[in-house]
């Protein structure tokens, strides 16, 4: 077979992309389109689909039990932001030579690779009324009675704490990779000029980390809107709907209440919020560049 | 003199920070490790949850969890799914990355945008509609269901391979073309071997992410004969919340495979995830 490179190039592009693009089309784009179409309809999974215009969207925004669950997602956002702050500080601390540094980094990152089923049930034990955290809290005299970690008032904080534990090392390691690209000469020069640790942090470290802070900030926001694991595995949205997030509510609407239309609208809304944030972030980055 | 002292003080506070963090990260793991070796009586009546088990060789909880959850079958199913979908996804992702880094063509931006969109879209919800579609075409409740779904979407792998291939200068392709090598030959015998580190990273990360996923098995593979390891423990855990010692044994057995992989290969894993996330 003697094809010219021009013909070959066309052939390779077509054959190499064919299967992956078919996969994306069938398993991603097609469900996405159906999702979009269904968000304007009413469907229980059996009877014919009927078009209802924007009524799903109107109902969702009007109902505190539907769009209102976004306030539960806010707990994950707050814990995510704390994670970023802690991640930067930790990265700065780890980014120096000491014995056992790699070992320490490895321990910090470890929760990221553990199965969520294990992680979530592990914390269900830690949170028990007679579990380790309550033992600790009472031994330290922080509370006389055991805290009810999974009660209505605390459940979102407790579940977002699980994500904090799981992803703290992930953000730290990303910041650490950023820090390692900063030349040590910069710090040496600053020390000679008499700059304090805090001044060096503000004038050298933070500006260098800025792109990574932006990327991680986006990951945190998107992650908090997609919060799912703890609720789905452990609380199923309870007690009394207090821990539902956008994602679990949407899944419930479809599989528990057979209300596929509203389920679709809720996830389209979530997706649009995420896409809007990513566009904003890209616009900001381009403006600066 | 004072500098040395202040440095010592700094070191002491650093050691304190590290100790605190290590406790924060490790304590939940240590707690379930302890309870997984405790007998029922020991767990119920021991004075403190922080006490280590009396007998580290007591394996009763592990025996129970293997019987109740059929975890061995779970491991086997997970392994089968992992082998086939990792292989399939590696072939597909490396072809896409090859085309995207080697050629300029119309629609290239569209392909990149598609992968980006897939990255930001909340996949859990697309599952609802994928579910309807998959049951209709009969791809349901079987191992191939999982294999195909895990092959379908992989953004992180593409980024890592793109990154690796971008570092290979195009002059290598050009000199091979002078010798008359076809593009397929360049892909297979030159580019792929040169990105071996990226491929290894992709394999490790893919294995971990498939093993750790529980949502696809939960939704698409509800039957007892096709349960994966995560699904097996997920199913058993609901009934075991009151029997923490048995539950703990299950949680340990579920996390053990990825922990072993992590302990052996942590450098690859950490650097792979860093590259993939920062680029993505």
Boltz contact constraints between the chains, C-beta under 6 A:
constraints:
  - contact:
      token1: [A, 8]
      token2: [B, 183]
      max_distance: 6.0
  - contact:
      token1: [A, 9]
      token2: [B, 103]
      max_distance: 6.0
  - contact:
      token1: [A, 12]
      token2: [B, 183]
      max_distance: 6.0
  - contact:
      token1: [A, 13]
      token2: [B, 99]
      max_distance: 6.0
  - contact:
      token1: [A, 13]
      token2: [B, 103]
      max_distance: 6.0
  - contact:
      token1: [A, 13]
      token2: [B, 105]
      max_distance: 6.0
  - contact:
      token1: [A, 16]
      token2: [B, 95]
      max_distance: 6.0
  - contact:
      token1: [A, 16]
      token2: [B, 99]
      max_distance: 6.0
  - contact:
      token1: [A, 17]
      token2: [B, 99]
      max_distance: 6.0
  - contact:
      token1: [A, 20]
      token2: [B, 92]
      max_distance: 6.0
  - contact:
      token1: [A, 20]
      token2: [B, 96]
      max_distance: 6.0
  - contact:
      token1: [A, 23]
      token2: [B, 152]
      max_distance: 6.0
  - contact:
      token1: [A, 24]
      token2: [B, 114]
      max_distance: 6.0
  - contact:
      token1: [A, 27]
      token2: [B, 152]
      max_distance: 6.0
  - contact:
      token1: [A, 28]
      token2: [B, 118]
      max_distance: 6.0
  - contact:
      token1: [A, 28]
      token2: [B, 153]
      max_distance: 6.0
  - contact:
      token1: [A, 31]
      token2: [B, 126]
      max_distance: 6.0
  - contact:
      token1: [A, 31]
      token2: [B, 129]
      max_distance: 6.0
  - contact:
      token1: [A, 31]
      token2: [B, 130]
      max_distance: 6.0
  - contact:
      token1: [A, 34]
      token2: [B, 129]
      max_distance: 6.0
  - contact:
      token1: [A, 35]
      token2: [B, 129]
      max_distance: 6.0
  - contact:
      token1: [A, 104]
      token2: [B, 18]
      max_distance: 6.0
  - contact:
      token1: [A, 106]
      token2: [B, 266]
      max_distance: 6.0
  - contact:
      token1: [A, 107]
      token2: [B, 22]
      max_distance: 6.0
  - contact:
      token1: [A, 107]
      token2: [B, 25]
      max_distance: 6.0
  - contact:
      token1: [A, 109]
      token2: [B, 270]
      max_distance: 6.0
  - contact:
      token1: [A, 113]
      token2: [B, 208]
      max_distance: 6.0
  - contact:
      token1: [A, 113]
      token2: [B, 258]
      max_distance: 6.0
  - contact:
      token1: [A, 113]
      token2: [B, 262]
      max_distance: 6.0
  - contact:
      token1: [A, 114]
      token2: [B, 255]
      max_distance: 6.0
  - contact:
      token1: [A, 115]
      token2: [B, 212]
      max_distance: 6.0
  - contact:
      token1: [A, 115]
      token2: [B, 230]
      max_distance: 6.0
  - contact:
      token1: [A, 115]
      token2: [B, 254]
      max_distance: 6.0
  - contact:
      token1: [A, 115]
      token2: [B, 255]
      max_distance: 6.0
  - contact:
      token1: [A, 117]
      token2: [B, 214]
      max_distance: 6.0
  - contact:
      token1: [A, 117]
      token2: [B, 230]
      max_distance: 6.0
  - contact:
      token1: [A, 117]
      token2: [B, 233]
      max_distance: 6.0
  - contact:
      token1: [A, 117]
      token2: [B, 234]
      max_distance: 6.0
  - contact:
      token1: [A, 118]
      token2: [B, 251]
      max_distance: 6.0
  - contact:
      token1: [A, 118]
      token2: [B, 254]
      max_distance: 6.0
  - contact:
      token1: [A, 118]
      token2: [B, 255]
      max_distance: 6.0
  - contact:
      token1: [A, 121]
      token2: [B, 237]
      max_distance: 6.0
  - contact:
      token1: [A, 121]
      token2: [B, 251]
      max_distance: 6.0
  - contact:
      token1: [A, 122]
      token2: [B, 28]
      max_distance: 6.0
  - contact:
      token1: [A, 122]
      token2: [B, 32]
      max_distance: 6.0
  - contact:
      token1: [A, 122]
      token2: [B, 251]
      max_distance: 6.0
  - contact:
      token1: [A, 125]
      token2: [B, 244]
      max_distance: 6.0
  - contact:
      token1: [A, 126]
      token2: [B, 28]
      max_distance: 6.0
  - contact:
      token1: [A, 132]
      token2: [B, 31]
      max_distance: 6.0
  - contact:
      token1: [A, 132]
      token2: [B, 49]
      max_distance: 6.0
  - contact:
      token1: [A, 135]
      token2: [B, 49]
      max_distance: 6.0
  - contact:
      token1: [A, 173]
      token2: [B, 270]
      max_distance: 6.0
  - contact:
      token1: [A, 174]
      token2: [B, 274]
      max_distance: 6.0
  - contact:
      token1: [A, 177]
      token2: [B, 274]
      max_distance: 6.0
  - contact:
      token1: [A, 226]
      token2: [B, 122]
      max_distance: 6.0
  - contact:
      token1: [A, 228]
      token2: [B, 124]
      max_distance: 6.0
  - contact:
      token1: [A, 247]
      token2: [B, 124]
      max_distance: 6.0
  - contact:
      token1: [A, 250]
      token2: [B, 125]
      max_distance: 6.0
  - contact:
      token1: [A, 254]
      token2: [B, 128]
      max_distance: 6.0
  - contact:
      token1: [A, 263]
      token2: [B, 128]
      max_distance: 6.0
  - contact:
      token1: [A, 267]
      token2: [B, 125]
      max_distance: 6.0
  - contact:
      token1: [A, 270]
      token2: [B, 122]
      max_distance: 6.0
  - contact:
      token1: [A, 271]
      token2: [B, 121]
      max_distance: 6.0
  - contact:
      token1: [A, 271]
      token2: [B, 122]
      max_distance: 6.0
  - contact:
      token1: [A, 274]
      token2: [B, 120]
      max_distance: 6.0
  - contact:
      token1: [A, 278]
      token2: [B, 120]
      max_distance: 6.0
